[in-house]
Amino acid sequence: MSDRLYDQLADALNRLPNGFPRTRSGIEIQLLKKIFSSEEAAIASQLHMDPEPVEIIAERIGEKPEEVKTLLKVMVKRGLVWFRKANGKPCYRLAPFMVGIYEDHLNDMDHEFAHLFEEYMTEGGAQGIMQPFPALHRVVPARGSVKTEYILPYDDIKVMLDKAISFGVRDCVCRRQKALHGDPPCDFPVKMCLNFTTFQRPETKNTVSREKALQLLDQAEEVGLVHTVSNVIEGVYYVCNCCGCCCGILRGITEWGIKESVAYANYSARINKDSCTNCGGCVDRCQVKAINDDDGQTIVIEDRCIGCGLCVTGCPSDAVILIKRHDAAIIHPPEDFTAWEKMRLKNRRMVP
């Protein structure tokens, strides 16, 4: 397979708002070869972020529309291409690597894929994908960890689920990738990624009821997992339940030195020294090591606190609270994915 073709594909992915930076070693080419056939790469490398009709795509690549349409449909099922209708016509665009292609290849994850992905992220992929503003994901606080009068409308995770009518749960791609990479075992449950829609989907083996979905959130909070969602106000359709040892987003903070690899919730933890027994429970529950034992005193490192609220829900002496950050420090998410993409491109200096 020609590397030139995959070079073009890598560049096309990097032109998307999410990014797909190149590395010195070129490990990303091996990763793309693992995911895309040469035929798929030839088409994908010619796609953009704007959905286009088949006829325009076929003309660009010099192929027959029917043949291109057939392959595009397969690529949609494989998560390589996104589909939508515009003016009654089926249109297609290139899916981003993260969040998109990588997550949709959960069932294709194997030892080789896990190692290629790990090398790519370590060699600069993580920095290039997670460093730009706005972040891919944002933190949503655990239910009940923020006073009702403080909580912002887009931070109420139960409201998100109340709008949905169809729910599903699947394995965490990050925990599967880390396990296949051969890292120390993660103690957290694997089947913890919740997805939902405002329309009825056909039932599958991963379909769950609304009650089960809410129970899953309870379980995530009980064991100490961080809720993260798409970094938008409208159009949230999944909740990841993340650990600091496996989650690619949180590893940006814990391993790769990317302080804002996730958008922090607009709250931060405060510990009442008079009530705190220094039991260490909040230290253990914090997935980003923002709470430490300082010579027998439990303290919060404020600029590292992501506002997840796990310290609040897990404190046996009710010594921890989340408070809303100062108005000047509050950052509201983009309104929707279109606004997010425009802002991302601008901050990556890819548009005026």
C-alpha positions in Angstrom: 0.0 0.0 0.0 1.3 3.4 -1.0 2.4 5.6 1.9 1.6 8.6 -0.2 -2.1 7.8 -0.1 -2.1 7.5 3.7 -0.1 10.7 3.9 -2.9 12.4 2.1 -5.4 10.8 4.4 -3.5 11.9 7.5 -3.3 15.5 6.2 -7.1 15.4 5.5 -7.8 14.3 9.1 -5.5 17.0 10.4 -7.5 19.6 8.5 -10.6 18.7 10.5 -11.2 20.8 13.6 -10.4 17.8 15.9 -6.9 17.4 14.4 -4.6 14.5 13.6 -1.1 15.8 13.9 1.9 14.2 12.2 4.8 12.7 14.1 8.5 12.4 13.3 8.3 8.6 13.2 5.3 8.5 11.0 3.6 6.0 13.3 0.2 7.5 12.3 0.6 6.0 8.9 0.8 2.5 10.3 -2.2 3.3 12.4 -4.2 4.5 9.4 -3.2 1.4 7.5 -4.6 -0.7 10.3 -8.0 1.0 10.0 -8.4 1.9 6.3 -8.1 -0.3 3.2 -6.3 1.4 0.4 -9.6 1.8 -1.4 -11.2 3.5 1.6 -8.2 5.7 2.1 -8.4 6.9 -1.5 -11.9 8.2 -1.0 -11.5 9.4 2.6 -8.4 11.5 1.7 -10.6 13.5 -0.6 -13.4 14.3 1.9 -13.8 17.4 4.0 -15.6 18.5 7.1 -18.5 19.8 5.0 -20.9 17.1 4.0 -21.1 16.7 0.2 -23.4 14.8 -2.2 -22.0 11.6 -3.8 -21.9 13.2 -7.3 -19.4 15.9 -6.2 -17.2 13.4 -4.4 -17.2 11.0 -7.4 -16.3 13.8 -9.8 -13.4 14.9 -7.6 -11.9 11.4 -7.4 -12.8 10.4 -11.0 -15.0 7.4 -10.1 -18.6 6.4 -10.9 -21.1 7.8 -8.5 -22.8 4.4 -7.8 -19.5 2.8 -7.0 -18.5 5.6 -4.7 -21.9 5.6 -3.0 -21.6 1.8 -2.3 -18.2 2.2 -0.7 -19.3 5.3 1.3 -22.2 3.4 2.8 -19.8 0.7 4.0 -17.5 3.4 5.4 -20.4 5.0 7.3 -21.1 1.7 9.0 -17.5 1.4 9.9 -17.4 4.9 11.4 -14.9 6.3 8.9 -17.4 8.6 7.3 -20.4 10.6 8.7 -23.7 10.8 6.8 -26.5 13.3 6.9 -29.2 14.5 4.5 -29.0 18.1 3.1 -31.8 19.4 0.9 -33.1 15.9 0.6 -29.8 14.5 -0.7 -27.6 12.0 1.1 -24.3 13.8 1.9 -21.0 12.5 3.4 -18.0 13.9 5.3 -14.8 12.6 6.8 -15.2 11.5 10.4 -12.6 12.9 12.8 -10.0 10.5 14.3 -11.1 11.5 17.9 -13.9 11.7 18.9 -15.1 9.5 16.0 -13.0 6.9 14.1 -11.1 5.6 17.1 -14.1 5.1 19.3 -16.1 3.5 16.5 -13.4 0.8 16.2 -14.0 -0.6 19.7 -14.8 -4.0 18.2 -11.8 -4.0 16.0 -9.4 -3.2 18.8 -6.6 -5.8 19.1 -3.0 -6.0 20.4 -1.5 -4.3 17.3 -4.1 -1.5 17.2 -3.7 -0.8 21.0 0.1 -0.5 20.6 0.0 1.7 17.5 -2.5 4.0 19.2 -0.4 4.3 22.3 2.7 5.1 20.4 0.9 7.7 18.3 -0.6 9.5 21.3 2.7 9.4 23.2 4.7 10.8 20.2 2.5 13.9 19.9 -0.9 12.7 18.9 -2.4 13.5 22.3 -0.8 17.0 22.4 -2.1 17.9 19.0 -5.6 16.6 19.5 -6.2 17.6 23.1 -4.3 20.9 23.5 -6.3 23.2 21.3 -9.3 25.1 22.6 -12.1 24.2 23.0 -11.5 20.8 24.4 -13.1 17.7 23.0 -14.9 16.8 26.2 -16.1 18.6 29.3 -16.6 17.4 32.8 -20.2 17.2 34.2 -20.3 17.0 38.0 -21.7 14.0 39.8 -25.4 14.2 40.6 -26.0 16.0 43.9 -22.5 17.3 44.3 -23.5 20.9 43.4 -26.2 22.9 45.2 -29.2 23.5 43.0 -28.8 27.2 43.0 -25.2 26.9 41.7 -25.6 24.3 39.0 -25.6 25.6 35.4 -28.3 24.4 33.1 -26.0 22.4 30.8 -24.4 20.6 33.8 -27.4 18.7 35.0 -26.8 15.2 33.7 -30.2 13.9 34.6 -31.9 16.6 32.5 -29.8 15.3 29.5 -31.2 11.8 30.1 -34.7 13.1 30.7 -34.8 14.5 27.1 -33.8 11.1 25.6 -36.0 8.1 24.8 -33.5 5.4 23.7 -30.5 4.3 25.7 -27.5 2.0 25.2 -24.3 1.0 27.0 -21.1 -0.4 25.6 -17.5 -1.1 26.7 -15.1 1.8 27.3 -12.7 1.8 24.3 -10.0 3.3 26.5 -10.0 0.5 29.1 -10.0 -2.1 26.4 -7.1 -0.4 24.6 -5.0 -0.1 27.8 -5.7 -3.8 28.7 -4.6 -4.9 25.2 -1.6 -2.7 25.5 -0.6 -4.9 28.5 -0.7 -2.2 31.1 -1.5 -3.0 34.8 -5.1 -4.1 35.2 -7.7 -1.3 35.7 -10.1 -2.1 38.6 -13.0 -0.1 37.2 -15.8 -1.8 35.3 -15.5 -1.8 31.5 -19.0 -1.7 30.2 -19.7 1.9 31.3 -20.1 4.1 28.2 -23.6 5.4 28.0 -25.2 6.7 24.8 -28.7 8.0 24.2 -30.9 9.6 21.5 -34.1 11.7 21.4 -35.6 9.2 18.8 -36.4 5.5 19.1 -33.6 3.3 17.9 -33.9 -0.4 17.0 -33.1 -2.6 20.0 -29.7 -4.3 20.2 -27.8 -6.3 22.8 -26.5 -3.0 24.2 -30.0 -1.4 24.6 -30.9 -0.5 28.2 -33.9 1.1 29.8 -34.0 4.7 31.2 -33.9 3.2 34.7 -30.8 1.1 33.9 -29.1 4.1 32.4 -29.7 6.1 35.6 -28.4 3.1 37.6 -25.3 3.1 35.5 -24.6 6.8 36.4 -25.1 5.9 40.1 -22.7 3.0 39.7 -20.1 5.2 38.0 -20.3 7.8 40.8 -20.2 5.1 43.5 -17.0 3.5 42.2 -15.4 6.9 41.5 -15.6 7.5 37.7 -15.7 11.0 36.2 -18.6 11.9 33.9 -17.5 13.6 30.6 -19.6 14.6 27.6 -19.2 16.4 24.3 -18.0 19.9 24.9 -21.3 21.5 23.7 -24.6 22.7 25.1 -26.9 21.2 22.5 -26.4 17.8 20.9 -24.9 15.7 23.8 -25.6 12.1 23.0 -23.2 10.1 25.3 -21.7 10.1 28.7 -18.3 8.6 29.2 -17.4 7.5 32.7 -13.7 8.0 32.9 -10.7 6.9 35.1 -7.4 8.7 35.2 -5.4 5.6 34.4 -7.1 4.6 31.1 -9.2 7.5 29.7 -7.4 9.2 26.9 -8.9 12.5 27.8 -7.9 12.4 31.5 -4.5 11.0 30.7 -3.9 14.3 29.0 -3.7 15.7 32.6 -2.3 12.7 34.5 0.4 11.6 32.0 0.9 13.9 29.0 1.1 17.3 30.7 -1.9 18.8 28.9 -3.5 20.8 31.7 -6.8 21.5 29.9 -7.1 18.3 27.9 -10.7 18.3 29.2 -12.9 21.3 29.8 -13.3 21.7 33.6 -16.7 21.9 35.1 -17.3 25.5 36.4 -16.9 24.4 40.0 -14.1 23.6 42.3 -13.8 21.6 45.5 -13.5 23.1 49.0 -12.6 21.2 52.1 -13.9 22.2 55.6 -10.9 21.7 57.8 -13.0 21.5 60.9 -15.1 18.6 59.5 -12.4 16.8 57.6 -11.1 13.7 59.3 -8.2 13.3 56.8 -9.5 9.8 56.0 -8.0 9.9 52.5 -11.1 8.9 50.7 -11.2 12.0 48.5 -7.5 11.6 47.7 -8.2 8.0 46.4 -11.3 9.0 44.5 -9.7 12.0 42.7 -8.9 10.8 39.1 -6.6 13.7 38.3 -4.6 13.9 41.6 -6.0 17.3 42.5 -6.4 16.4 46.2 -3.4 15.5 48.2 -2.3 14.7 51.8 0.0 17.5 52.8 1.7 16.6 56.1 -1.5 15.1 57.5 -3.8 17.8 56.1 -6.0 17.1 53.1 -5.8 19.9 50.5 -7.2 20.8 47.1 -4.9 21.9 44.3 -7.4 24.4 42.9 -6.0 24.9 39.4 -6.0 21.1 38.9 -9.5 20.4 40.2 -11.8 19.6 37.3 -15.0 20.0 39.3 -16.2 16.4 38.9 -17.7 16.2 42.5 -16.5 12.7 43.3 -14.8 14.0 46.4 -18.2 15.4 47.5 -20.2 12.3 46.9 -17.6 10.1 48.5 -16.9 12.0 51.7 -18.2 10.2 54.8 -18.1 13.3 57.0 -19.6 15.8 54.4 -16.5 17.9 54.7 -16.2 18.7 50.9 -18.4 20.9 48.8 -18.3 22.2 45.2 -18.6 25.9 44.8 -19.2 27.8 41.6 -16.0 29.5 40.2 -15.8 33.3 40.0 -17.7 34.7 37.0 -14.5 35.7 35.3 -13.3 32.1 35.4 -16.5 30.5 34.0 -16.2 29.2 30.4 -19.5 28.3 28.7 -19.4 25.4 26.1 -20.1 26.2 22.5 -23.8 26.1 21.6 -23.5 23.0 19.4 -21.1 21.0 17.3 -21.1 23.4 14.4 -20.1 26.3 16.7 -17.5 24.0 18.3 -15.9 23.2 15.0 -15.8 26.8 13.9 -14.2 27.8 17.2 -11.7 25.0 17.0 -10.6 25.8 13.5 -10.1 29.5 14.4 -8.0 28.6 17.5 -5.9 26.2 15.5 -5.4 29.2 13.1 -6.8 27.3 10.2 -9.4 30.0 9.3 -9.2 33.8 9.7 
